[in-house]
Amino acid sequence: MYAVILAGGGGTRLWPLSRPDRPKPFLPLLGEQTLLRATFERVLPAVAGPGDVAVVVDRRHAALVRDELPELPAENVLAEPAGRNTAAAIALAAVALPRAAGDVMVVLPADHLVADERAFRAVLGAAATVAAAPDRPLVTLGIAPTGPETGYGYVVAGELRPEAGAHAVRRFVEKPPLDAARALLAGPDPVAWNAGIFAWRRDAILAALDATAPDIAAAVRGGVAGGPAALEAAYATVRATSIDYAVLEPASLLGRVAMVRADVGWSDLGSWVAIRDALVARAAADGEPTGTVGAGPRRDVGSEGTLVLAASRLVVTLGLRDAIVVDTPDALLVCAADRSQEVRAIAEELARALEEDG
């Protein structure tokens, strides 16, 4: 088994800390380690050593990967000429890394939280066992839902497979509205959140890409074979799409996808509220106050459910309820916690304005 970490996420919902020059995977949002470093250390005990871990990253950030993970062989840092979403990134890893056809590739994002890391590695092992079955399924990890969350995709499972705890996958549902999410949870089929964590044999994912996304597979193969200039030219033509749309959804309709449940304390850390909740859980476990959590020079009186991140200057909060405060040298974010998903739109608007200003 080998691991491929996808570190291409922009993390715009975590503006103003996550920026184009240092996006979310390269930030120490939950302590002293960056999210990428934490992901690497989480998966390393599940493989033979650093040579069995690779990172796919936008070439603008390849140096950040090398700084964070000096143990990685240079050839295991796969730099994409441009971000084209997860289908192209996974195709690049499947083509470029010289692994045996039957080796199981585990794919995981660089920027998630897993509270129970020992259980997580056990689940990865179970997923690898399923992926190595004679029918060579594509395996996705499914997170037990805690409620009708509208910010996650869903996996709708079907009948049990021969392997312990594994289900066939009937279909995927992308970020449903609230009523649809409630209906999924109340329905007869087992349902899980889609964590974007996968396991499959190398030959199985290459065959699946050839079958359902031949344009992406052919472009990436030609680019890898032709060298850096050819790869750049190939990426200029590659459509940007996720592995879910390009491969897993059509493969699930053919009975080619399996799911293994993962109850490991997972979060995608996809918003400031998710960061706040993770820090609150950590503070509670350590017996510390949970009304206000965060980092940096800060002082609070009487706030509840509030996150404060201060870069350098003192930030004082008084009597806030469910608020987010993120202070950086050149920007200050103050928002209600229930509006934190809208930060992405603000970040994208600011980026467009900068482009227009030249």
Phi, psi and omega in degrees: 000140174225160187242138175241118180261126179266115185241034183261002184293141180275333178062038185294338177288352178252024169296145009265007176283314180281117183231164181303328181278342177208082184282180189316313183300340186256018180249143176271075189280338184240016182155211183276333180279145168290162178297324178297314180299318180297320178296316178301312181291333178291321186268339187303318180294346181275349181238179186286333182171182183302333178293346178260017175235134175230155179234130173258129188210151170302137186299338176299336186246010180300322179295327177295321177297315181296324178293319183285325186233069181295344179289337184293135169301145184303323182288351179268002170262104185263107185267120176276138177298333178200154177287126179230026179074184195282336180296312179294320181298317180289321176300319179299314180296319182295324182278315193280330183278124185280079180247160177293154183302324184270359178294140180270125176263123171262130181244130180212147177290156182276352197231034179252167175252135172229114184286318182256089187288327177296314177296324179298316180294326176295321178294320176300319177297318178295319179296322178295323177297317179295317181298332181274003180297160184304329181275000174051057182289159168271125189249132174242145175273134180247130181266132179298120182293144175256000179171178183281068182288132180264354182268358181243153167281160183240148173249124178259115186268160178241227186290158177291145173267171179296330181286142184301128174078003183259142177240151163290156179254127178280313184193168174247146177234121185271114172036074185285158169295168189302314181297320179292323178296318177297320179294322177299314182293331181272353184285176185282340185269147172299137183231144179217159172283145178272111184274351184071028178242128191225162172217135178197155172294149179301316181293331181290318181287325176296318178295321180293320176297318178299325184282320189245344177221057185297332179295318179291313181301315182292319180296316181291318178301312180297321179293317179295317181294328186270352179098181187305315181295320179293323179295320178297316178296322179295318182294335176295339182256347186286131177285147179270115179204159181275159176295333178296309180290317188288324189233306193292318181297309177294325180293327180295327179291343177260007180074026186259003185241138177238159179232138172242128182286145181226106176255084192230013183070054187266144168213144177276000180048043189272001179205169177295331176295320178296321176297314178303313183295323178294319179289325176297315179298320179293318179297318179297319179296330180269002180073026181258162178300146184240001182297317175229131179233162178155210183204162178088180182289111184209154174217139183225148172229112167075018178273157179224143176059036188240137175252131177230119174242117183244125183285314185212312183276159179293133175244123181248131178236143182227116169062030178281154176230122176050062183234157176239127177230117179232113185250123176235169183302331184239003180202147178233127175250127172228119181210158172291142184301323183284000174250010188293335178295339182281352179301326180303316181297321178296315180298318180292323177296317179295321179296319177296321179296321178296319179297319180293327179284350177085000000 
